[in-house]
């Protein structure tokens, strides 16, 4: 942004001193400067002229904010900031101090960024995590799932009132009824209260874990994050190509750590009994019923099962 001193320099070079004087007069006659003088009678002409550049920036940036073109197109010196002035008397002198202040749009953006940064997603489309749908919107999208939405809202309100719960939710229903979307909504709402969260799409996560054999540090960091985050969602559990190592040493470790500590959430097309059968069989070791039971013993007591009805919305925007 061109400063007043730069503008005056150009005007002098072009022998347009009259225009410079007009610009100074316009600044001094601006309602903002007049109001500043009314609030601070100690401001004399000399002080105003000495601080003309500050007054110019103050007036110019105020006008820019009044006709804000949006944060991305902010014309001010520092994006999302405007100049504020304060007056101080020291001895026999009067000083005008300027400072940059964050605008409302920047503060709102920073708040939204802070919320999003509390949520980690693994192989999940971030649309629902960043949109921040209203309660009315998530009900109106599909009236058939109103009971499921009610359960989600009740859980959110309880956590907001009482703090982090030990139990989570198990969302079960047909393909495309918005189970993932509802979990993203829950994470987003609770991130507003400062809770961290992670959502993991199980089919892709399990495949990626296999590549982590050669990266033990990355493996440890990933597992530790999923153990420690306040809210953890295993999305589409039961659809992964399971192997004994993932089941026993990754899933088992994470779930065992979180029991009675932090809530874990699940979305699935399988009822809990069906999921137990899924965990009981692997392509390597065949049927191991007791291992499926052991995993489900770490899930069943710590979730409320919520049935999500509705129509298939796969392929439609904003939901999965």
C-alpha positions as CSV (number, residue, x, y, z in Angstrom):
1,X,0.0,0.0,0.0
2,X,1.3,3.5,-0.9
3,X,2.1,5.6,2.2
4,X,1.4,9.2,2.4
5,X,5.1,10.1,2.4
6,X,5.5,8.2,-0.9
7,X,2.5,9.8,-2.3
8,X,3.7,13.3,-1.3
9,X,7.1,12.5,-2.8
10,X,5.6,11.7,-6.2
11,X,3.4,14.8,-6.0
12,X,6.4,17.0,-5.3
13,X,8.4,15.5,-8.2
14,X,5.5,16.3,-10.5
15,X,5.2,19.8,-9.1
16,X,1.8,19.1,-7.8
17,X,2.2,20.8,-4.5
18,X,-1.3,22.0,-4.6
19,X,-2.6,18.5,-4.8
20,X,-0.5,17.5,-1.8
21,X,-2.0,20.4,0.2
22,X,-5.5,19.2,-0.8
23,X,-4.7,15.7,0.4
24,X,-3.6,17.0,3.7
25,X,-6.7,19.1,4.1
26,X,-8.9,16.2,3.2
27,X,-7.2,14.1,5.9
28,X,-7.6,16.8,8.5
29,X,-11.2,17.4,7.6
30,X,-12.1,13.7,7.6
31,X,-14.8,12.8,10.2
32,X,-12.5,10.3,11.8
33,X,-9.8,12.8,12.4
34,X,-12.4,15.4,13.5
35,X,-13.7,12.9,16.0
36,X,-10.2,12.2,17.2
37,X,-9.6,15.9,17.8
38,X,-12.9,16.3,19.6
39,X,-12.0,13.5,22.0
40,X,-8.5,14.8,22.5
41,X,-8.5,18.7,22.6
42,X,-4.8,18.6,23.5
43,X,-4.0,17.8,19.8
44,X,-2.7,20.9,18.2
45,X,-2.0,21.5,14.5
46,X,1.7,20.9,14.8
47,X,1.1,17.5,16.4
48,X,-1.3,16.5,13.7
49,X,1.1,17.6,10.9
50,X,4.0,15.7,12.4
51,X,1.8,12.6,12.5
52,X,0.1,13.1,9.1
53,X,1.3,9.7,7.8
54,X,-0.4,7.9,10.7
55,X,-3.6,9.9,10.2
56,X,-3.5,9.1,6.5
57,X,-3.1,5.4,7.1
58,X,-5.9,5.5,9.8
59,X,-8.4,7.1,7.4
60,X,-7.4,5.1,4.4
61,X,-7.6,1.7,6.1
62,X,-10.9,2.6,7.8
63,X,-12.4,3.3,4.4
64,X,-11.0,0.0,3.1
65,X,-12.6,-1.9,6.0
66,X,-15.9,-0.1,5.6
67,X,-16.0,-1.3,2.0
68,X,-14.3,-4.7,2.7
69,X,-13.7,-6.7,-0.4
70,X,-13.1,-9.9,1.6
71,X,-10.1,-11.1,3.6
72,X,-8.3,-12.6,0.5
73,X,-8.5,-9.2,-1.2
74,X,-7.7,-7.0,1.7
75,X,-6.0,-3.8,0.4
76,X,-4.5,-2.8,3.8
77,X,-0.7,-3.0,4.5
78,X,-1.2,-6.1,6.7
79,X,-3.9,-8.5,5.5
80,X,-6.8,-8.6,8.0
81,X,-5.5,-5.7,10.1
82,X,-6.3,-2.0,10.3
83,X,-4.7,1.0,12.0
84,X,-5.9,2.3,15.4
85,X,-4.7,5.5,17.0
86,X,-4.2,6.5,20.6
87,X,-3.1,9.8,22.1
88,X,-0.7,10.2,25.0
89,X,0.5,13.2,26.9
90,X,4.0,13.1,28.3
91,X,5.3,16.3,29.9
92,X,4.5,19.2,27.7
93,X,4.3,17.1,24.5
94,X,1.4,15.1,22.9
95,X,2.1,11.9,21.0
96,X,-0.1,9.9,18.6
97,X,0.6,6.2,18.6
98,X,-0.5,3.8,15.9
99,X,-1.0,0.0,16.2
100,X,-2.3,-2.7,13.9
101,X,-5.5,-4.4,15.1
102,X,-7.0,-7.7,13.7
103,X,-10.3,-7.2,11.9
104,X,-13.4,-9.3,12.7
105,X,-13.0,-11.4,9.5
106,X,-9.4,-12.3,10.4
107,X,-10.4,-13.2,14.0
108,X,-13.2,-15.4,12.7
109,X,-10.8,-17.1,10.2
110,X,-8.2,-17.7,13.0
111,X,-11.0,-19.2,15.2
112,X,-12.1,-21.5,12.4
113,X,-8.5,-22.5,11.6
114,X,-7.9,-23.3,15.3
115,X,-11.0,-25.6,15.3
116,X,-9.9,-27.4,12.1
117,X,-6.3,-27.8,13.5
118,X,-7.7,-29.7,16.4
119,X,-9.0,-32.4,14.1
120,X,-6.8,-34.8,12.1
121,X,-8.3,-36.8,9.3
122,X,-6.8,-39.9,7.7
123,X,-8.0,-40.6,4.2
124,X,-11.3,-38.7,4.8
125,X,-12.7,-35.8,2.7
126,X,-12.4,-32.7,4.8
127,X,-15.6,-31.1,3.5
128,X,-17.8,-31.9,6.5
129,X,-15.0,-31.1,8.9
130,X,-14.7,-27.6,7.6
131,X,-18.2,-26.6,6.6
132,X,-19.7,-26.4,10.1
133,X,-23.3,-27.3,9.3
134,X,-26.1,-26.0,11.5
135,X,-28.4,-28.3,13.4
136,X,-31.3,-27.5,11.0
137,X,-29.2,-28.4,8.0
138,X,-28.2,-31.8,9.3
139,X,-31.9,-32.6,10.0
140,X,-33.2,-31.2,6.8
141,X,-30.8,-33.2,4.6
142,X,-32.7,-36.4,5.5
143,X,-35.7,-36.5,7.9
144,X,-35.5,-40.3,8.0
145,X,-32.4,-40.1,10.2
146,X,-33.9,-37.6,12.7
147,X,-33.5,-40.1,15.6
148,X,-29.8,-40.6,14.8
149,X,-29.3,-36.9,14.6
150,X,-31.0,-36.5,18.0
151,X,-28.6,-39.0,19.5
152,X,-25.6,-37.1,18.1
153,X,-26.9,-33.8,19.3
154,X,-27.6,-35.2,22.8
155,X,-24.1,-36.6,23.0
156,X,-22.6,-33.2,21.9
157,X,-24.6,-31.3,24.5
158,X,-23.7,-33.8,27.3
159,X,-20.0,-33.5,26.4
160,X,-20.2,-29.7,26.3
161,X,-21.9,-29.7,29.7
162,X,-20.0,-32.5,31.5
163,X,-16.7,-32.7,29.7
164,X,-15.1,-35.6,27.8
165,X,-17.1,-38.8,28.2
166,X,-15.7,-42.3,28.5
167,X,-18.2,-43.9,26.2
168,X,-18.6,-43.2,22.4
169,X,-21.1,-44.1,19.8
170,X,-21.4,-46.9,17.2
171,X,-23.3,-45.7,14.1
172,X,-24.7,-48.5,12.0
173,X,-26.7,-48.3,8.9
174,X,-26.8,-48.9,5.1
175,X,-24.4,-47.4,2.6
176,X,-24.5,-43.7,2.1
177,X,-26.9,-42.7,4.9
178,X,-24.5,-40.1,6.3
179,X,-22.7,-41.9,9.1
180,X,-19.3,-40.4,8.3
181,X,-20.9,-36.9,7.9
182,X,-22.5,-37.1,11.3
183,X,-19.3,-38.1,12.9
184,X,-17.5,-35.2,11.2
185,X,-20.2,-32.9,12.5
186,X,-19.7,-34.2,16.0
187,X,-15.9,-33.7,15.8
188,X,-16.4,-30.2,14.5
189,X,-18.8,-29.1,17.2
190,X,-16.7,-30.5,20.0
191,X,-13.5,-29.0,18.5
192,X,-15.2,-25.7,19.2
193,X,-14.9,-26.6,22.9
194,X,-11.2,-27.3,22.6
195,X,-11.3,-31.1,22.2
196,X,-8.9,-32.7,19.7
197,X,-10.1,-35.4,17.4
198,X,-9.1,-37.8,14.6
199,X,-11.2,-39.7,12.1
200,X,-9.7,-42.7,10.3
201,X,-11.1,-44.4,7.1
202,X,-10.4,-48.0,8.0
203,X,-10.0,-49.7,4.6
204,X,-7.2,-47.2,3.5
205,X,-5.7,-47.0,7.0
206,X,-5.2,-50.7,7.2
207,X,-3.5,-50.8,3.8
208,X,-1.2,-47.9,4.8
209,X,-0.3,-49.6,8.0
210,X,1.3,-52.4,6.0
211,X,3.7,-49.8,4.4
212,X,4.7,-48.6,7.9
213,X,6.6,-51.8,8.7
214,X,9.6,-50.1,7.1
215,X,8.9,-46.9,9.1
216,X,8.7,-47.8,12.8
217,X,8.9,-44.2,14.0
218,X,6.0,-43.2,11.7
219,X,4.0,-46.2,13.0
220,X,4.6,-45.2,16.6
221,X,3.7,-41.6,16.0
222,X,0.4,-42.6,14.3
223,X,-0.6,-45.1,16.9
224,X,0.3,-42.7,19.7
225,X,-1.8,-39.9,18.1
226,X,-4.8,-42.2,17.9
227,X,-4.4,-43.4,21.5
228,X,-4.1,-39.9,22.9
229,X,-6.6,-37.8,20.8
230,X,-9.7,-36.8,22.8
231,X,-12.2,-38.1,20.2
232,X,-11.3,-41.0,17.8
233,X,-13.5,-42.2,15.0
234,X,-12.9,-45.5,13.2
235,X,-14.9,-44.9,10.0
236,X,-16.3,-47.8,7.9
237,X,-15.0,-50.4,10.3
238,X,-15.6,-53.9,9.0
239,X,-14.8,-53.0,5.4
240,X,-11.0,-53.3,5.8
241,X,-9.0,-56.3,4.6
242,X,-8.0,-57.4,8.1
243,X,-4.9,-59.3,9.1
244,X,-3.9,-60.6,12.6
245,X,-1.2,-58.0,13.2
246,X,-3.5,-55.0,12.5
247,X,-6.2,-56.6,14.6
248,X,-4.1,-57.6,17.6
249,X,-1.2,-55.2,17.7
250,X,-2.7,-52.0,16.3
251,X,-6.5,-52.0,16.9
252,X,-6.1,-54.0,20.1
253,X,-3.5,-51.7,21.5
254,X,-5.4,-48.5,20.6
255,X,-8.7,-49.7,22.0
256,X,-7.2,-51.2,25.1
257,X,-5.5,-47.9,25.9
258,X,-8.6,-45.8,25.4
259,X,-11.0,-48.0,27.4
260,X,-12.3,-46.0,30.4
261,X,-10.1,-43.1,29.4
262,X,-11.4,-41.4,26.2
263,X,-14.4,-42.1,23.9
264,X,-14.0,-44.0,20.6
265,X,-16.6,-43.8,17.8
266,X,-17.4,-46.2,15.0
267,X,-19.3,-46.1,11.8
268,X,-20.1,-49.4,10.1
269,X,-22.5,-51.2,7.8
270,X,-22.3,-54.2,10.2
271,X,-24.1,-54.7,13.4
272,X,-21.8,-55.4,16.4
273,X,-22.4,-59.1,16.2
274,X,-21.5,-59.1,12.5
275,X,-18.4,-57.1,13.3
276,X,-17.3,-59.7,15.8
277,X,-17.4,-62.3,13.1
278,X,-15.3,-60.0,10.9
279,X,-12.7,-59.7,13.6
280,X,-12.7,-63.5,14.2
281,X,-11.6,-64.3,10.7
282,X,-8.4,-63.3,8.9
283,X,-7.0,-64.4,5.6
284,X,-3.9,-65.6,7.3
285,X,-5.0,-67.5,10.4
286,X,-8.6,-68.4,9.4
287,X,-11.3,-68.4,12.1
288,X,-10.2,-67.3,15.6
289,X,-13.4,-66.7,17.4
290,X,-11.9,-65.8,20.8
291,X,-9.8,-63.0,19.2
292,X,-12.9,-61.5,17.6
293,X,-14.6,-61.6,21.0
294,X,-11.6,-60.0,22.7
295,X,-11.7,-57.0,20.3
296,X,-15.5,-56.6,20.7
297,X,-15.1,-56.7,24.5
298,X,-13.1,-53.5,24.1
299,X,-15.9,-51.9,22.0
300,X,-19.3,-53.1,23.1
301,X,-19.2,-51.8,26.7
302,X,-18.0,-48.4,25.7
303,X,-20.4,-47.4,22.9
304,X,-24.1,-46.7,22.5
305,X,-25.4,-48.2,19.2
306,X,-27.2,-45.7,17.0
307,X,-29.0,-46.8,13.9
308,X,-28.8,-44.4,11.0
309,X,-31.6,-44.7,8.6
310,X,-32.2,-42.8,5.4
311,X,-31.6,-42.8,1.6
312,X,-28.2,-43.4,-0.1
313,X,-26.5,-40.1,-0.6
314,X,-23.3,-41.4,-2.1
315,X,-22.2,-39.1,-4.9
316,X,-24.1,-36.1,-3.6
317,X,-22.1,-33.1,-2.3
318,X,-21.3,-32.6,1.3
319,X,-22.0,-36.1,2.6
320,X,-20.6,-39.6,2.5
